[in-house]
């Protein structure tokens, strides 16, 4: 027979197992695209602050990825 305390312990163990470092960080995933645009991370950060410029960049990336 199980108790409420045992169930809590099992849930805590599951939560501990779920915490892991991401396999890839965002920068690592975006780095090839940024290099392909002859840009750097700082320029992209500034552009992300400008809504219209960011939409153009994301639209371009989505379009080029869909074609290949």
CHARMM-style PDB file with segment names, atoms N, HN, CA, C and O in Angstrom:
ATOM      1  N   UNK     1       0.843  -1.170   0.000  1.00  0.00      PROA
ATOM      2  CA  UNK     1       0.000   0.000   0.000  1.00  0.00      PROA
ATOM      3  C   UNK     1       0.893   1.240   0.000  1.00  0.00      PROA
ATOM      4  O   UNK     1       1.876   1.298   0.739  1.00  0.00      PROA
ATOM      5  N   UNK     2       0.559   2.215  -0.814  1.00  0.00      PROA
ATOM      6  HN  UNK     2      -0.239   2.168  -1.414  1.00  0.00      PROA
ATOM      7  CA  UNK     2       1.355   3.437  -0.900  1.00  0.00      PROA
ATOM      8  C   UNK     2       0.753   4.528  -0.032  1.00  0.00      PROA
ATOM      9  O   UNK     2      -0.422   4.505   0.335  1.00  0.00      PROA
ATOM     10  N   UNK     3       1.604   5.466   0.269  1.00  0.00      PROA
ATOM     11  HN  UNK     3       2.558   5.485  -0.029  1.00  0.00      PROA
ATOM     12  CA  UNK     3       1.146   6.603   1.066  1.00  0.00      PROA
ATOM     13  C   UNK     3       1.321   7.879   0.255  1.00  0.00      PROA
ATOM     14  O   UNK     3       1.990   7.899  -0.778  1.00  0.00      PROA
ATOM     15  N   UNK     4       0.718   8.912   0.740  1.00  0.00      PROA
ATOM     16  HN  UNK     4       0.175   8.896   1.580  1.00  0.00      PROA
ATOM     17  CA  UNK     4       0.811  10.210   0.081  1.00  0.00      PROA
ATOM     18  C   UNK     4       2.264  10.692   0.046  1.00  0.00      PROA
ATOM     19  O   UNK     4       2.682  11.329  -0.920  1.00  0.00      PROA
ATOM     20  N   UNK     5       3.020  10.393   1.081  1.00  0.00      PROA
ATOM     21  HN  UNK     5       2.680   9.875   1.866  1.00  0.00      PROA
ATOM     22  CA  UNK     5       4.425  10.806   1.156  1.00  0.00      PROA
ATOM     23  C   UNK     5       5.255  10.113   0.080  1.00  0.00      PROA
ATOM     24  O   UNK     5       6.134  10.732  -0.519  1.00  0.00      PROA
ATOM     25  N   UNK     6       4.983   8.843  -0.166  1.00  0.00      PROA
ATOM     26  HN  UNK     6       4.268   8.340   0.321  1.00  0.00      PROA
ATOM     27  CA  UNK     6       5.710   8.124  -1.207  1.00  0.00      PROA
ATOM     28  C   UNK     6       5.421   8.730  -2.575  1.00  0.00      PROA
ATOM     29  O   UNK     6       6.316   8.850  -3.412  1.00  0.00      PROA
ATOM     30  N   UNK     7       4.187   9.103  -2.792  1.00  0.00      PROA
ATOM     31  HN  UNK     7       3.460   9.005  -2.112  1.00  0.00      PROA
ATOM     32  CA  UNK     7       3.821   9.712  -4.066  1.00  0.00      PROA
ATOM     33  C   UNK     7       4.547  11.047  -4.253  1.00  0.00      PROA
ATOM     34  O   UNK     7       5.008  11.350  -5.354  1.00  0.00      PROA
ATOM     35  N   UNK     8       4.649  11.832  -3.204  1.00  0.00      PROA
ATOM     36  HN  UNK     8       4.274  11.586  -2.310  1.00  0.00      PROA
ATOM     37  CA  UNK     8       5.371  13.102  -3.272  1.00  0.00      PROA
ATOM     38  C   UNK     8       6.839  12.878  -3.606  1.00  0.00      PROA
ATOM     39  O   UNK     8       7.417  13.620  -4.400  1.00  0.00      PROA
ATOM     40  N   UNK     9       7.439  11.865  -3.009  1.00  0.00      PROA
ATOM     41  HN  UNK     9       6.970  11.262  -2.364  1.00  0.00      PROA
ATOM     42  CA  UNK     9       8.844  11.559  -3.280  1.00  0.00      PROA
ATOM     43  C   UNK     9       9.038  11.193  -4.745  1.00  0.00      PROA
ATOM     44  O   UNK     9      10.007  11.625  -5.370  1.00  0.00      PROA
ATOM     45  N   UNK    10       8.129  10.404  -5.293  1.00  0.00      PROA
ATOM     46  HN  UNK    10       7.343  10.053  -4.786  1.00  0.00      PROA
ATOM     47  CA  UNK    10       8.228  10.018  -6.697  1.00  0.00      PROA
ATOM     48  C   UNK    10       8.125  11.243  -7.605  1.00  0.00      PROA
ATOM     49  O   UNK    10       8.868  11.353  -8.580  1.00  0.00      PROA
ATOM     50  N   UNK    11       7.214  12.158  -7.296  1.00  0.00      PROA
ATOM     51  HN  UNK    11       6.610  12.069  -6.504  1.00  0.00      PROA
ATOM     52  CA  UNK    11       7.060  13.368  -8.097  1.00  0.00      PROA
ATOM     53  C   UNK    11       8.310  14.233  -8.028  1.00  0.00      PROA
ATOM     54  O   UNK    11       8.720  14.808  -9.036  1.00  0.00      PROA
ATOM     55  N   UNK    12       8.914  14.331  -6.865  1.00  0.00      PROA
ATOM     56  HN  UNK    12       8.581  13.863  -6.046  1.00  0.00      PROA
ATOM     57  CA  UNK    12      10.136  15.122  -6.713  1.00  0.00      PROA
ATOM     58  C   UNK    12      11.267  14.521  -7.538  1.00  0.00      PROA
ATOM     59  O   UNK    12      12.037  15.254  -8.157  1.00  0.00      PROA
ATOM     60  N   UNK    13      11.375  13.197  -7.553  1.00  0.00      PROA
ATOM     61  HN  UNK    13      10.749  12.601  -7.050  1.00  0.00      PROA
ATOM     62  CA  UNK    13      12.414  12.541  -8.340  1.00  0.00      PROA
ATOM     63  C   UNK    13      12.210  12.814  -9.825  1.00  0.00      PROA
ATOM     64  O   UNK    13      13.178  13.063 -10.544  1.00  0.00      PROA
ATOM     65  N   UNK    14      10.964  12.772 -10.293  1.00  0.00      PROA
ATOM     66  HN  UNK    14      10.178  12.570  -9.708  1.00  0.00      PROA
ATOM     67  CA  UNK    14      10.686  13.045 -11.696  1.00  0.00      PROA
ATOM     68  C   UNK    14      11.058  14.477 -12.060  1.00  0.00      PROA
ATOM     69  O   UNK    14      11.625  14.719 -13.126  1.00  0.00      PROA
ATOM     70  N   UNK    15      10.745  15.421 -11.188  1.00  0.00      PROA
ATOM     71  HN  UNK    15      10.284  15.224 -10.322  1.00  0.00      PROA
ATOM     72  CA  UNK    15      11.081  16.814 -11.446  1.00  0.00      PROA
ATOM     73  C   UNK    15      12.590  17.000 -11.529  1.00  0.00      PROA
ATOM     74  O   UNK    15      13.073  17.762 -12.366  1.00  0.00      PROA
ATOM     75  N   UNK    16      13.332  16.322 -10.681  1.00  0.00      PROA
ATOM     76  HN  UNK    16      12.939  15.702 -10.000  1.00  0.00      PROA
ATOM     77  CA  UNK    16      14.786  16.431 -10.696  1.00  0.00      PROA
ATOM     78  C   UNK    16      15.350  15.876 -11.996  1.00  0.00      PROA
ATOM     79  O   UNK    16      16.312  16.428 -12.529  1.00  0.00      PROA
ATOM     80  N   UNK    17      14.787  14.824 -12.505  1.00  0.00      PROA
ATOM     81  HN  UNK    17      14.005  14.376 -12.071  1.00  0.00      PROA
ATOM     82  CA  UNK    17      15.274  14.227 -13.740  1.00  0.00      PROA
ATOM     83  C   UNK    17      15.016  15.123 -14.948  1.00  0.00      PROA
ATOM     84  O   UNK    17      15.797  15.105 -15.900  1.00  0.00      PROA
ATOM     85  N   UNK    18      13.953  15.893 -14.930  1.00  0.00      PROA
ATOM     86  HN  UNK    18      13.319  15.907 -14.157  1.00  0.00      PROA
ATOM     87  CA  UNK    18      13.591  16.718 -16.072  1.00  0.00      PROA
ATOM     88  C   UNK    18      14.537  17.897 -16.265  1.00  0.00      PROA
ATOM     89  O   UNK    18      14.665  18.399 -17.382  1.00  0.00      PROA
ATOM     90  N   UNK    19      15.191  18.343 -15.225  1.00  0.00      PROA
ATOM     91  HN  UNK    19      15.087  17.935 -14.318  1.00  0.00      PROA
ATOM     92  CA  UNK    19      16.053  19.518 -15.322  1.00  0.00      PROA
ATOM     93  C   UNK    19      17.368  19.140 -15.979  1.00  0.00      PROA
ATOM     94  O   UNK    19      18.211  18.470 -15.383  1.00  0.00      PROA
ATOM     95  N   UNK    20      17.523  19.575 -17.193  1.00  0.00      PROA
ATOM     96  HN  UNK    20      16.838  20.120 -17.677  1.00  0.00      PROA
ATOM     97  CA  UNK    20      18.767  19.319 -17.917  1.00  0.00      PROA
ATOM     98  C   UNK    20      19.137  20.555 -18.718  1.00  0.00      PROA
ATOM     99  O   UNK    20      18.300  21.417 -18.986  1.00  0.00      PROA
ATOM    100  N   UNK    21      20.371  20.621 -19.084  1.00  0.00      PROA
ATOM    101  HN  UNK    21      21.051  19.920 -18.867  1.00  0.00      PROA
ATOM    102  CA  UNK    21      20.831  21.706 -19.934  1.00  0.00      PROA
ATOM    103  C   UNK    21      20.279  21.484 -21.337  1.00  0.00      PROA
ATOM    104  O   UNK    21      20.241  20.350 -21.814  1.00  0.00      PROA
ATOM    105  N   UNK    22      19.853  22.547 -21.998  1.00  0.00      PROA
ATOM    106  HN  UNK    22      19.883  23.468 -21.610  1.00  0.00      PROA
ATOM    107  CA  UNK    22      19.343  22.369 -23.357  1.00  0.00      PROA
ATOM    108  C   UNK    22      20.421  21.794 -24.268  1.00  0.00      PROA
ATOM    109  O   UNK    22      21.603  22.103 -24.117  1.00  0.00      PROA
ATOM    110  N   UNK    23      20.015  20.974 -25.192  1.00  0.00      PROA
ATOM    111  HN  UNK    23      19.055  20.723 -25.314  1.00  0.00      PROA
ATOM    112  CA  UNK    23      21.001  20.365 -26.083  1.00  0.00      PROA
ATOM    113  C   UNK    23      21.684  21.412 -26.955  1.00  0.00      PROA
ATOM    114  O   UNK    23      22.901  21.388 -27.140  1.00  0.00      PROA
ATOM    115  N   UNK    24      20.899  22.309 -27.476  1.00  0.00      PROA
ATOM    116  HN  UNK    24      19.911  22.329 -27.326  1.00  0.00      PROA
ATOM    117  CA  UNK    24      21.464  23.392 -28.271  1.00  0.00      PROA
ATOM    118  C   UNK    24      20.945  24.705 -27.721  1.00  0.00      PROA
ATOM    119  O   UNK    24      19.786  24.811 -27.321  1.00  0.00      PROA
ATOM    120  N   UNK    25      21.773  25.654 -27.707  1.00  0.00      PROA
ATOM    121  HN  UNK    25      22.715  25.568 -28.032  1.00  0.00      PROA
ATOM    122  CA  UNK    25      21.331  26.975 -27.277  1.00  0.00      PROA
ATOM    123  C   UNK    25      20.875  27.744 -28.509  1.00  0.00      PROA
ATOM    124  O   UNK    25      21.249  27.422 -29.637  1.00  0.00      PROA
ATOM    125  N   UNK    26      20.075  28.749 -28.275  1.00  0.00      PROA
ATOM    126  HN  UNK    26      19.771  29.011 -27.359  1.00  0.00      PROA
ATOM    127  CA  UNK    26      19.504  29.517 -29.376  1.00  0.00      PROA
ATOM    128  C   UNK    26      20.579  30.067 -30.303  1.00  0.00      PROA
ATOM    129  O   UNK    26      20.436  30.017 -31.524  1.00  0.00      PROA
ATOM    130  N   UNK    27      21.638  30.584 -29.734  1.00  0.00      PROA
ATOM    131  HN  UNK    27      21.755  30.625 -28.741  1.00  0.00      PROA
ATOM    132  CA  UNK    27      22.708  31.152 -30.554  1.00  0.00      PROA
ATOM    133  C   UNK    27      23.310  30.104 -31.479  1.00  0.00      PROA
ATOM    134  O   UNK    27      23.585  30.393 -32.643  1.00  0.00      PROA
ATOM    135  N   UNK    28      23.517  28.898 -30.978  1.00  0.00      PROA
ATOM    136  HN  UNK    28      23.294  28.663 -30.032  1.00  0.00      PROA
ATOM    137  CA  UNK    28      24.104  27.840 -31.794  1.00  0.00      PROA
ATOM    138  C   UNK    28      23.191  27.474 -32.958  1.00  0.00      PROA
ATOM    139  O   UNK    28      23.661  27.158 -34.051  1.00  0.00      PROA
ATOM    140  N   UNK    29      21.885  27.519 -32.718  1.00  0.00      PROA
ATOM    141  HN  UNK    29      21.503  27.776 -31.830  1.00  0.00      PROA
ATOM    142  CA  UNK    29      20.944  27.188 -33.781  1.00  0.00      PROA
ATOM    143  C   UNK    29      20.881  28.287 -34.835  1.00  0.00      PROA
ATOM    144  O   UNK    29      20.751  28.003 -36.025  1.00  0.00      PROA
ATOM    145  N   UNK    30      20.973  29.524 -34.405  1.00  0.00      PROA
ATOM    146  HN  UNK    30      21.079  29.755 -33.438  1.00  0.00      PROA
ATOM    147  CA  UNK    30      20.838  30.648 -35.327  1.00  0.00      PROA
ATOM    148  C   UNK    30      22.149  31.059 -35.983  1.00  0.00      PROA
ATOM    149  O   UNK    30      22.142  31.793 -36.972  1.00  0.00      PROA
ATOM    150  N   UNK    31      23.258  30.601 -35.452  1.00  0.00      PROA
ATOM    151  HN  UNK    31      23.263  30.005 -34.649  1.00  0.00      PROA
ATOM    152  CA  UNK    31      24.560  31.046 -35.938  1.00  0.00      PROA
ATOM    153  C   UNK    31      24.759  30.834 -37.442  1.00  0.00      PROA
ATOM    154  O   UNK    31      25.233  31.757 -38.105  1.00  0.00      PROA
ATOM    155  N   UNK    32      24.427  29.684 -38.012  1.00  0.00      PROA
ATOM    156  HN  UNK    32      24.042  28.935 -37.473  1.00  0.00      PROA
ATOM    157  CA  UNK    32      24.607  29.527 -39.463  1.00  0.00      PROA
ATOM    158  C   UNK    32      23.763  30.517 -40.273  1.00  0.00      PROA
ATOM    159  O   UNK    32      24.223  31.036 -41.290  1.00  0.00      PROA
ATOM    160  N   UNK    33      22.545  30.774 -39.830  1.00  0.00      PROA
ATOM    161  HN  UNK    33      22.172  30.352 -39.003  1.00  0.00      PROA
ATOM    162  CA  UNK    33      21.688  31.724 -40.535  1.00  0.00      PROA
ATOM    163  C   UNK    33      22.246  33.139 -40.442  1.00  0.00      PROA
ATOM    164  O   UNK    33      22.227  33.889 -41.419  1.00  0.00      PROA
ATOM    165  N   UNK    34      22.740  33.495 -39.269  1.00  0.00      PROA
ATOM    166  HN  UNK    34      22.756  32.886 -38.476  1.00  0.00      PROA
ATOM    167  CA  UNK    34      23.301  34.836 -39.074  1.00  0.00      PROA
ATOM    168  C   UNK    34      24.536  35.019 -39.949  1.00  0.00      PROA
ATOM    169  O   UNK    34      24.713  36.073 -40.560  1.00  0.00      PROA
ATOM    170  N   UNK    35      25.389  34.003 -40.012  1.00  0.00      PROA
ATOM    171  HN  UNK    35      25.246  33.147 -39.516  1.00  0.00      PROA
ATOM    172  CA  UNK    35      26.580  34.087 -40.860  1.00  0.00      PROA
ATOM    173  C   UNK    35      26.191  34.173 -42.329  1.00  0.00      PROA
ATOM    174  O   UNK    35      26.833  34.879 -43.106  1.00  0.00      PROA
ATOM    175  N   UNK    36      25.135  33.452 -42.708  1.00  0.00      PROA
ATOM    176  HN  UNK    36      24.614  32.878 -42.076  1.00  0.00      PROA
ATOM    177  CA  UNK    36      24.662  33.494 -44.091  1.00  0.00      PROA
ATOM    178  C   UNK    36      24.155  34.872 -44.494  1.00  0.00      PROA
ATOM    179  O   UNK    36      24.141  35.208 -45.678  1.00  0.00      PROA
ATOM    180  N   UNK    37      23.743  35.660 -43.526  1.00  0.00      PROA
ATOM    181  HN  UNK    37      23.754  35.387 -42.564  1.00  0.00      PROA
ATOM    182  CA  UNK    37      23.252  37.009 -43.799  1.00  0.00      PROA
ATOM    183  C   UNK    37      24.364  38.044 -43.641  1.00  0.00      PROA
ATOM    184  O   UNK    37      24.091  39.244 -43.656  1.00  0.00      PROA
ATOM    185  N   UNK    38      25.598  37.605 -43.493  1.00  0.00      PROA
ATOM    186  HN  UNK    38      25.820  36.630 -43.481  1.00  0.00      PROA
ATOM    187  CA  UNK    38      26.750  38.500 -43.285  1.00  0.00      PROA
ATOM    188  C   UNK    38      26.476  39.486 -42.152  1.00  0.00      PROA
ATOM    189  O   UNK    38      26.615  40.697 -42.320  1.00  0.00      PROA
ATOM    190  N   UNK    39      26.093  38.957 -41.016  1.00  0.00      PROA
ATOM    191  HN  UNK    39      25.981  37.973 -40.880  1.00  0.00      PROA
ATOM    192  CA  UNK    39      25.745  39.775 -39.866  1.00  0.00      PROA
ATOM    193  C   UNK    39      26.370  39.155 -38.622  1.00  0.00      PROA
ATOM    194  O   UNK    39      27.039  38.125 -38.704  1.00  0.00      PROA
ATOM    195  N   UNK    40      26.148  39.790 -37.463  1.00  0.00      PROA
ATOM    196  HN  UNK    40      25.604  40.626 -37.397  1.00  0.00      PROA
ATOM    197  CA  UNK    40      26.608  39.195 -36.216  1.00  0.00      PROA
ATOM    198  C   UNK    40      25.485  39.244 -35.183  1.00  0.00      PROA
ATOM    199  O   UNK    40      24.430  39.830 -35.427  1.00  0.00      PROA
ATOM    200  N   UNK    41      25.720  38.628 -34.039  1.00  0.00      PROA
ATOM    201  HN  UNK    41      26.577  38.152 -33.841  1.00  0.00      PROA
ATOM    202  CA  UNK    41      24.677  38.482 -33.022  1.00  0.00      PROA
ATOM    203  C   UNK    41      24.218  39.836 -32.484  1.00  0.00      PROA
ATOM    204  O   UNK    41      23.023  40.042 -32.274  1.00  0.00      PROA
ATOM    205  N   UNK    42      25.146  40.754 -32.260  1.00  0.00      PROA
ATOM    206  HN  UNK    42      26.117  40.586 -32.431  1.00  0.00      PROA
ATOM    207  CA  UNK    42      24.785  42.072 -31.716  1.00  0.00      PROA
ATOM    208  C   UNK    42      23.882  42.834 -32.685  1.00  0.00      PROA
ATOM    209  O   UNK    42      22.912  43.465 -32.263  1.00  0.00      PROA
ATOM    210  N   UNK    43      24.194  42.781 -33.967  1.00  0.00      PROA
ATOM    211  HN  UNK    43      24.982  42.269 -34.309  1.00  0.00      PROA
ATOM    212  CA  UNK    43      23.346  43.451 -34.952  1.00  0.00      PROA
ATOM    213  C   UNK    43      21.942  42.849 -34.951  1.00  0.00      PROA
ATOM    214  O   UNK    43      20.950  43.567 -35.075  1.00  0.00      PROA
ATOM    215  N   UNK    44      21.870  41.542 -34.812  1.00  0.00      PROA
ATOM    216  HN  UNK    44      22.676  40.959 -34.711  1.00  0.00      PROA
ATOM    217  CA  UNK    44      20.561  40.883 -34.800  1.00  0.00      PROA
ATOM    218  C   UNK    44      19.772  41.242 -33.546  1.00  0.00      PROA
ATOM    219  O   UNK    44      18.550  41.379 -33.599  1.00  0.00      PROA
ATOM    220  N   UNK    45      20.461  41.394 -32.425  1.00  0.00      PROA
ATOM    221  HN  UNK    45      21.454  41.283 -32.382  1.00  0.00      PROA
ATOM    222  CA  UNK    45      19.777  41.808 -31.194  1.00  0.00      PROA
ATOM    223  C   UNK    45      19.170  43.197 -31.356  1.00  0.00      PROA
ATOM    224  O   UNK    45      18.027  43.436 -30.966  1.00  0.00      PROA
ATOM    225  N   UNK    46      19.953  44.113 -31.940  1.00  0.00      PROA
ATOM    226  HN  UNK    46      20.881  43.919 -32.257  1.00  0.00      PROA
ATOM    227  CA  UNK    46      19.435  45.468 -32.161  1.00  0.00      PROA
ATOM    228  C   UNK    46      18.249  45.442 -33.116  1.00  0.00      PROA
ATOM    229  O   UNK    46      17.264  46.153 -32.915  1.00  0.00      PROA
ATOM    230  N   UNK    47      18.350  44.626 -34.146  1.00  0.00      PROA
ATOM    231  HN  UNK    47      19.150  44.049 -34.309  1.00  0.00      PROA
ATOM    232  CA  UNK    47      17.279  44.533 -35.124  1.00  0.00      PROA
ATOM    233  C   UNK    47      16.010  43.945 -34.501  1.00  0.00      PROA
ATOM    234  O   UNK    47      14.899  44.325 -34.868  1.00  0.00      PROA
ATOM    235  N   UNK    48      16.183  43.024 -33.568  1.00  0.00      PROA
ATOM    236  HN  UNK    48      17.087  42.715 -33.270  1.00  0.00      PROA
ATOM    237  CA  UNK    48      15.026  42.410 -32.907  1.00  0.00      PROA
ATOM    238  C   UNK    48      14.247  43.439 -32.100  1.00  0.00      PROA
ATOM    239  O   UNK    48      13.046  43.280 -31.882  1.00  0.00      PROA
ATOM    240  N   UNK    49      14.920  44.485 -31.660  1.00  0.00      PROA
ATOM    241  HN  UNK    49      15.895  44.614 -31.838  1.00  0.00      PROA
ATOM    242  CA  UNK    49      14.233  45.540 -30.921  1.00  0.00      PROA
ATOM    243  C   UNK    49      13.356  46.384 -31.844  1.00  0.00      PROA
ATOM    244  O   UNK    49      12.388  47.000 -31.398  1.00  0.00      PROA
ATOM    245  N   UNK    50      13.699  46.409 -33.123  1.00  0.00      PROA
ATOM    246  HN  UNK    50      14.486  45.909 -33.485  1.00  0.00      PROA
ATOM    247  CA  UNK    50      12.909  47.145 -34.109  1.00  0.00      PROA
ATOM    248  C   UNK    50      11.945  46.163 -34.769  1.00  0.00      PROA
ATOM    249  O   UNK    50      12.374  45.285 -35.518  1.00  0.00      PROA
ATOM    250  N   UNK    51      10.697  46.298 -34.509  1.00  0.00      PROA
ATOM    251  HN  UNK    51      10.349  47.011 -33.901  1.00  0.00      PROA
ATOM    252  CA  UNK    51       9.684  45.327 -34.917  1.00  0.00      PROA
ATOM    253  C   UNK    51       9.632  45.108 -36.433  1.00  0.00      PROA
ATOM    254  O   UNK    51       9.574  43.965 -36.887  1.00  0.00      PROA
ATOM    255  N   UNK    52       9.654  46.165 -37.203  1.00  0.00      PROA
ATOM    256  HN  UNK    52       9.701  47.094 -36.835  1.00  0.00      PROA
ATOM    257  CA  UNK    52       9.528  46.036 -38.659  1.00  0.00      PROA
ATOM    258  C   UNK    52      10.741  45.319 -39.235  1.00  0.00      PROA
ATOM    259  O   UNK    52      10.594  44.417 -40.060  1.00  0.00      PROA
ATOM    260  N   UNK    53      11.938  45.712 -38.808  1.00  0.00      PROA
ATOM    261  HN  UNK    53      12.058  46.445 -38.138  1.00  0.00      PROA
ATOM    262  CA  UNK    53      13.156  45.062 -39.308  1.00  0.00      PROA
ATOM    263  C   UNK    53      13.161  43.584 -38.952  1.00  0.00      PROA
ATOM    264  O   UNK    53      13.550  42.746 -39.765  1.00  0.00      PROA
ATOM    265  N   UNK    54      12.732  43.266 -37.740  1.00  0.00      PROA
ATOM    266  HN  UNK    54      12.416  43.947 -37.080  1.00  0.00      PROA
ATOM    267  CA  UNK    54      12.722  41.876 -37.299  1.00  0.00      PROA
ATOM    268  C   UNK    54      11.773  41.040 -38.150  1.00  0.00      PROA
ATOM    269  O   UNK    54      12.101  39.910 -38.513  1.00  0.00      PROA
ATOM    270  N   UNK    55      10.611  41.578 -38.468  1.00  0.00      PROA
ATOM    271  HN  UNK    55      10.345  42.496 -38.173  1.00  0.00      PROA
ATOM    272  CA  UNK    55       9.654  40.848 -39.312  1.00  0.00      PROA
ATOM    273  C   UNK    55      10.254  40.536 -40.676  1.00  0.00      PROA
ATOM    274  O   UNK    55      10.043  39.449 -41.214  1.00  0.00      PROA
ATOM    275  N   UNK    56      10.997  41.479 -41.235  1.00  0.00      PROA
ATOM    276  HN  UNK    56      11.168  42.362 -40.798  1.00  0.00      PROA
ATOM    277  CA  UNK    56      11.631  41.256 -42.534  1.00  0.00      PROA
ATOM    278  C   UNK    56      12.647  40.127 -42.431  1.00  0.00      PROA
ATOM    279  O   UNK    56      12.679  39.244 -43.289  1.00  0.00      PROA
ATOM    280  N   UNK    57      13.475  40.144 -41.395  1.00  0.00      PROA
ATOM    281  HN  UNK    57      13.449  40.861 -40.698  1.00  0.00      PROA
ATOM    282  CA  UNK    57      14.496  39.102 -41.215  1.00  0.00      PROA
ATOM    283  C   UNK    57      13.850  37.731 -41.048  1.00  0.00      PROA
ATOM    284  O   UNK    57      14.244  36.772 -41.713  1.00  0.00      PROA
ATOM    285  N   UNK    58      12.868  37.636 -40.172  1.00  0.00      PROA
ATOM    286  HN  UNK    58      12.547  38.414 -39.632  1.00  0.00      PROA
ATOM    287  CA  UNK    58      12.220  36.347 -39.922  1.00  0.00      PROA
ATOM    288  C   UNK    58      11.504  35.862 -41.176  1.00  0.00      PROA
ATOM    289  O   UNK    58      11.556  34.675 -41.499  1.00  0.00      PROA
ATOM    290  N   UNK    59      10.846  36.754 -41.875  1.00  0.00      PROA
ATOM    291  HN  UNK    59      10.804  37.718 -41.613  1.00  0.00      PROA
ATOM    292  CA  UNK    59      10.170  36.377 -43.117  1.00  0.00      PROA
ATOM    293  C   UNK    59      11.146  35.849 -44.151  1.00  0.00      PROA
ATOM    294  O   UNK    59      10.857  34.872 -44.843  1.00  0.00      PROA
ATOM    295  N   UNK    60      12.300  36.491 -44.259  1.00  0.00      PROA
ATOM    296  HN  UNK    60      12.535  37.284 -43.697  1.00  0.00      PROA
ATOM    297  CA  UNK    60      13.327  36.045 -45.201  1.00  0.00      PROA
ATOM    298  C   UNK    60      13.850  34.664 -44.824  1.00  0.00      PROA
ATOM    299  O   UNK    60      13.999  33.800 -45.688  1.00  0.00      PROA
ATOM    300  N   UNK    61      14.128  34.454 -43.542  1.00  0.00      PROA
ATOM    301  HN  UNK    61      14.006  35.157 -42.841  1.00  0.00      PROA
ATOM    302  CA  UNK    61      14.633  33.154 -43.096  1.00  0.00      PROA
ATOM    303  C   UNK    61      13.609  32.054 -43.349  1.00  0.00      PROA
ATOM    304  O   UNK    61      13.959  30.973 -43.822  1.00  0.00      PROA
ATOM    305  N   UNK    62      12.355  32.326 -43.038  1.00  0.00      PROA
ATOM    306  HN  UNK    62      12.070  33.204 -42.654  1.00  0.00      PROA
ATOM    307  CA  UNK    62      11.315  31.315 -43.249  1.00  0.00      PROA
ATOM    308  C   UNK    62      11.187  30.987 -44.728  1.00  0.00      PROA
ATOM    309  O   UNK    62      11.029  29.823 -45.096  1.00  0.00      PROA
ATOM    310  N   UNK    63      11.254  32.005 -45.579  1.00  0.00      PROA
ATOM    311  HN  UNK    63      11.383  32.951 -45.280  1.00  0.00      PROA
ATOM    312  CA  UNK    63      11.126  31.797 -47.013  1.00  0.00      PROA
ATOM    313  C   UNK    63      12.286  30.967 -47.551  1.00  0.00      PROA
ATOM    314  O   UNK    63      12.072  30.045 -48.337  1.00  0.00      PROA
ATOM    315  N   UNK    64      13.519  31.286 -47.134  1.00  0.00      PROA
ATOM    316  HN  UNK    64      13.693  32.036 -46.495  1.00  0.00      PROA
ATOM    317  CA  UNK    64      14.680  30.553 -47.645  1.00  0.00      PROA
ATOM    318  C   UNK    64      14.722  29.124 -47.116  1.00  0.00      PROA
ATOM    319  O   UNK    64      15.165  28.225 -47.830  1.00  0.00      PROA
ATOM    320  N   UNK    65      14.277  28.894 -45.896  1.00  0.00      PROA
ATOM    321  HN  UNK    65      13.917  29.625 -45.316  1.00  0.00      PROA
ATOM    322  CA  UNK    65      14.275  27.530 -45.355  1.00  0.00      PROA
ATOM    323  C   UNK    65      13.210  26.675 -46.019  1.00  0.00      PROA
ATOM    324  O   UNK    65      13.412  25.476 -46.212  1.00  0.00      PROA
ATOM    325  N   UNK    66      12.077  27.274 -46.372  1.00  0.00      PROA
ATOM    326  HN  UNK    66      11.913  28.247 -46.216  1.00  0.00      PROA
ATOM    327  CA  UNK    66      10.996  26.518 -47.009  1.00  0.00      PROA
ATOM    328  C   UNK    66      11.384  26.096 -48.419  1.00  0.00      PROA
ATOM    329  O   UNK    66      10.952  25.044 -48.890  1.00  0.00      PROA
ATOM    330  N   UNK    67      12.187  26.897 -49.093  1.00  0.00      PROA
ATOM    331  HN  UNK    67      12.538  27.752 -48.711  1.00  0.00      PROA
ATOM    332  CA  UNK    67      12.595  26.589 -50.460  1.00  0.00      PROA
ATOM    333  C   UNK    67      13.567  25.417 -50.511  1.00  0.00      PROA
ATOM    334  O   UNK    67      13.562  24.653 -51.476  1.00  0.00      PROA
ATOM    335  N   UNK    68      14.393  25.268 -49.493  1.00  0.00      PROA
ATOM    336  HN  UNK    68      14.396  25.889 -48.709  1.00  0.00      PROA
ATOM    337  CA  UNK    68      15.422  24.212 -49.545  1.00  0.00      PROA
ATOM    338  C   UNK    68      14.980  22.928 -48.939  1.00  0.00      PROA
ATOM    339  OT1 UNK    68      15.742  21.962 -48.916  1.00  0.00      PROA
TER     340      UNK     68
END
